[in-house]
């Protein structure tokens, strides 16, 4: 069993940067591919970014490439999502997800993931 706890969300202005963290319990974090997803009010969950268990492979939503960066620190059992140039349309609950995987490429399909955090709210004001 893996528990995921997100942090770092908040209220920011347009153009600001924010870094989200997702801390994982357990001693096998280095075996897990990780993903970030978001869900805006009244909308479906949307893929943001994912990273392989080693951190050597990443996958981004096309619309977010260049503004968002995912990284993984296996020593700290933490995955990060660095967000720049935030826009009001980035407002959503951001959740991290994990899957124990030896596959090299982290998937964008939420059904691929086994464990989910509760999410952290990001609100970008105009």
C-alpha positions in Angstrom: 0.0 0.0 0.0 1.2 3.5 -0.9 -0.1 6.7 0.5 0.3 9.9 -1.5 0.0 13.4 0.0 0.1 16.5 -2.1 1.0 19.9 -1.0 2.0 23.3 -2.3 -1.3 24.5 -3.8 -2.8 27.9 -3.1 -4.1 31.1 -4.5 -1.8 32.9 -6.9 -2.1 35.6 -9.5 -1.8 35.2 -13.3 1.8 34.8 -14.3 3.0 33.4 -11.0 4.9 30.2 -10.4 4.1 27.4 -8.0 5.7 24.1 -7.1 3.5 21.2 -6.0 4.9 18.3 -4.1 3.6 14.8 -3.7 5.1 12.8 -0.8 4.8 9.0 -0.9 5.0 6.5 2.0 6.8 3.2 1.8 10.3 2.0 0.9 9.7 1.2 -2.8 9.1 4.6 -4.2 12.0 4.1 -6.6 9.9 1.4 -8.3 7.0 3.7 -9.0 6.1 5.8 -12.1 4.3 8.9 -11.0 1.8 11.2 -12.7 0.1 14.5 -12.1 -3.5 15.0 -13.1 -5.9 17.9 -12.6 -9.6 18.4 -12.5 -11.3 21.8 -12.8 -14.8 22.3 -11.4 -17.4 20.8 -13.6 -14.8 19.2 -16.0 -13.3 15.8 -16.5 -9.9 14.9 -15.0 -7.1 15.9 -17.3 -3.5 14.5 -17.7 -0.8 17.0 -16.8 2.5 15.1 -16.7 4.2 11.8 -15.8 7.6 10.5 -15.0 9.1 7.1 -15.1 10.4 5.3 -12.0 14.0 6.4 -12.6 13.1 9.9 -13.7 14.7 9.2 -17.0 11.5 9.5 -19.1 8.8 12.1 -18.9 5.5 12.7 -20.6 3.6 15.9 -20.8 0.2 17.1 -22.0 0.9 18.9 -25.2 -0.8 22.1 -24.1 1.4 22.3 -21.0 4.8 21.6 -22.4 7.3 24.4 -21.7 5.3 25.7 -18.7 5.2 22.7 -16.4 8.1 20.4 -15.3 7.8 17.1 -13.5 10.7 15.8 -11.4 11.2 12.9 -9.0 13.5 12.6 -6.0 13.7 9.0 -5.0 15.8 9.8 -2.0 13.0 12.0 -0.6 10.1 9.8 -1.8 8.7 12.9 -3.5 7.6 13.9 -7.0 7.3 17.6 -7.9 5.4 19.6 -10.4 6.9 23.0 -11.2 4.4 25.3 -12.8 5.3 28.6 -14.5 3.3 31.4 -16.1 0.1 30.3 -14.5 -3.2 31.2 -16.1 -6.7 31.2 -14.7 -7.5 28.1 -16.8 -4.9 26.2 -14.7 -7.2 26.5 -11.8 -8.0 23.0 -10.6 -7.5 20.3 -8.0 -4.1 18.7 -8.8 -3.6 15.1 -7.8 -0.7 12.8 -8.0 -0.9 9.1 -8.9 1.5 6.2 -8.7 2.0 2.8 -10.3 4.6 0.2 -9.6 6.1 -0.2 -13.0 9.2 -1.3 -14.8 7.9 0.1 -18.1 10.1 2.8 -19.4 7.4 5.2 -20.5 4.9 6.7 -18.0 1.4 6.6 -19.2 -1.1 9.5 -19.5 -4.1 7.3 -19.0 -5.4 7.7 -15.4 -6.6 4.1 -15.4 -3.0 3.0 -15.6 -2.3 4.2 -12.1 -2.9 2.3 -8.9 -2.6 4.8 -6.1 -4.0 8.3 -5.9 -3.6 11.3 -3.5 -6.4 13.5 -2.3 -5.3 16.5 -4.3 -4.3 20.1 -3.7 -6.2 23.1 -4.9 -4.5 25.6 -7.2 -6.4 28.8 -7.9 -5.1 31.3 -10.4 -6.7 34.7 -10.2 -6.9 37.0 -13.2 
